[in-house]
Amino acid sequence: MNLTPEWVEYLAEQSIEALHWSIVGDPKAEDPAIMDYARKTGMVVFTHDLDFGNILAVTHALGPSVIQARVEDPVPEVIGEAVVSAIRDYEADLQRGALITLDPDRLRARILPILPGLRT
């Protein structure tokens, strides 16, 4: 819910299937409900909200995969190419279970589960 629905069209133009939570779920749903939906449907959560990465870390879950954009302006015009590149470059990891963090200066990937003291 924290990203513009414009992402759906932008990603479709790049041959990446996407949907916005507002189409399939309650806009007031808590983050765990969104995570549960994504896990059950095999989808990746793309978010600007750091809570999703925190949920993965605290629960040591194996999924769903999450791409979190840690940028000031998370719109397709600004970070679209970087997001598409991350999806394509880390496709296999996203299918297995990963947390991809897109920072202004770098891209990081952590394979799930996220365990204390381990870095990948």
C-alpha positions, -999 to +999 in steps of 0.1 A: +000+000+000+030+023+004+040+023-032+021+039-061-001+015-082+018+029-112+044+002-105+019-024-118+019-009-153+056+000-152+065-036-144+041-050-169+058-029-196+090-048-186+072-082-188+071-086-150+037-096-136+027-075-106-004-065-087-011-038-061-023-049-027-053-025-029-067-048-057-066-081-038-067-072-001-079-049+026-061-015+024-061-015+062-045-050+065-016-055+088+018-064+073+016-101+084-016-105+064+002-092+033+032-115+040+009-145+044-009-137+011+024-134-007+037-166+008+006-186-001+005-172-037+043-174-044+046-137-049+074-113-039+066-083-017+079-050-032+078-023-005+091+010+008+083-001+043+112-016+063+088-035+085+087-064+060+124-070+062+121-068+100+094-094+100+116-118+080+145-112+104+125-117+136+106-147+124+135-164+105+109-171+078+118-188+045+095-165+026+080-147+010+108-129-007+109-091-002+123-063-022+126-032-001+134+002-016+153+023+009+151+055-012+136+089-008+114+088-039+102+052-047+085+059-080+092+042-113+106+073-129+133+074-103+142+038-094+124+018-120+155+006-139+172-004-107+142-024-095+138-042-128+175-050-128+173-063-093+144-085-102+162-100-132+196-103-116+183-120-084+154-139-100+167-173-088+173-160-052+138-144-052+123-178-062+141-195-033+136-168-008+155-136-004+155-101+010+167-077-016+175-042-003+178-013-028+197+016-012+206+048-031+242+036-035+240-002-035+220-033-038+221-061-012+207-096-011+202-119+018+191-154+014+163-166+037+160-174+065+178-145+081+196-159+111+213-140+139+250-133+132+249-146+096+256-123+067+254-132+030 
